[in-house]
Amino acid sequence: MGRKNKRQAFLNGCFLWEDKASISIFDRGLLYGDGLFETLRTYGGEPFRLEAHLERLAQSAAFLQIPLPFEKDEIKGALRELLRRNGLKDAYVRITLTRGRLTGRLDLGGKEPTLLIVVREFKPYPKRYYRLGMKAIISRIRREPRSPLLQHKTLNYLPNILARAEARESGADEALFLNTAGFLTEASVSNLFLVREGQVLTPPVSAGLLPGITRAVVLEICRRNSIPAREKNLRAREAARGDEAFLTNSLMEVMPLSFLEGKPIGGGGVGDLSRNLRRLYKEAVRRELGL
Ligand SMILES: Cc1ncc(COP(=O)(O)O)c(C=O)c1O
């Protein structure tokens, strides 16, 4: 394969061919999952809500005391250049920050954090998911709402990976988590919304979940369009009795959820409000990015 078919990544200030980019075998991200990541999407060359993603990264990095080695504007510039070098317009973007090379004890700190940006051509979720809705199970794994980590997008994704495997084993597409108090939190890679009697409901961050950027955009859209929406602790049986449900993340946007534990939610199809919010989300992206 010639160079022209290869991709570049951004690693600690340098643009490198992906197969030449490497990190230390002592990187704390590798050794202890000691780091954070962000996943986002670009549309027509423009990243959507990049500022919000970088702000979440910066806040979580401050919480974990991982120095962010670049200013937000430098990261924005690096991403723009990386997209240009890879000739990408509609891209999946992953930004990874780790505590970097730090041998010895399990200390916080670390003076050489690793910052990596990788981009790929965006591959949409199959259309049938949007047409029919996803199917979810409830994972056997319970979330501890007081865990300091659930609100941060850390590199510790093993519970999510195991939950996703549980879903696949039972022929479902996603797995929802319950917390130790018995309330729903989120799904393995997405936030959860329920629609009941015209109200849009989503579990509060205090239940133990990632404050999703897409979740925030959907709540904003509801406010702007006078669609009643609020945070509420939800039990699994309430979700099963909901009229509609949907999931959100930066890649899938608004994804209908039509079955839970093998039983239909509402009519077992795509609800009107879910369809409407999907359309409004797409409109918001186009308006905001001037597309
Ligand atoms: C566990 C989890 N919850 C929620 C989300 C949604 O976050 P966002 O809307 O910021 O992409 C993600 C995204 O990957 C996730 O992994």
The ligand as an SDF file (V2000), in Angstrom:
LIG
                    3D

 16 16  0  0  0  0  0  0  0  0999 V2000
  -21.2840    5.5720   28.4770 C   0  0  0  0  0  0  0  0  0  0  0  0
  -21.6850    6.6760   27.5530 C   0  0  0  0  0  0  0  0  0  0  0  0
  -22.7410    7.4360   27.8570 N   0  0  0  0  0  0  0  0  0  0  0  0
  -23.1340    8.4360   27.0550 C   0  0  0  0  0  0  0  0  0  0  0  0
  -22.4750    8.7280   25.8660 C   0  0  0  0  0  0  0  0  0  0  0  0
  -22.9380    9.8620   24.9910 C   0  0  0  0  0  0  0  0  0  0  0  0
  -22.0390   10.9270   25.0440 O   0  0  0  0  0  0  0  0  0  0  0  0
  -21.9470   12.0480   23.8940 P   0  0  0  0  0  0  0  0  0  0  0  0
  -23.3450   12.4950   23.6110 O   0  0  0  0  0  0  0  0  0  0  0  0
  -21.1280   13.1070   24.5210 O   0  0  0  0  0  0  0  0  0  0  0  0
  -21.3130   11.4120   22.7100 O   0  0  0  0  0  0  0  0  0  0  0  0
  -21.3660    7.9780   25.5210 C   0  0  0  0  0  0  0  0  0  0  0  0
  -20.6260    8.2780   24.2820 C   0  0  0  0  0  0  0  0  0  0  0  0
  -19.8130    7.5630   23.8150 O   0  0  0  0  0  0  0  0  0  0  0  0
  -20.9470    6.9250   26.3760 C   0  0  0  0  0  0  0  0  0  0  0  0
  -19.8770    6.1710   26.0700 O   0  0  0  0  0  0  0  0  0  0  0  0
  1  2  1  0
  2  3  1  0
  2 15  2  0
  3  4  2  0
  4  5  1  0
  5  6  1  0
  5 12  2  0
  6  7  1  0
  7  8  1  0
  8  9  2  0
  8 10  1  0
  8 11  1  0
 12 13  1  0
 12 15  1  0
 13 14  2  0
 15 16  1  0
M  END
$$$$
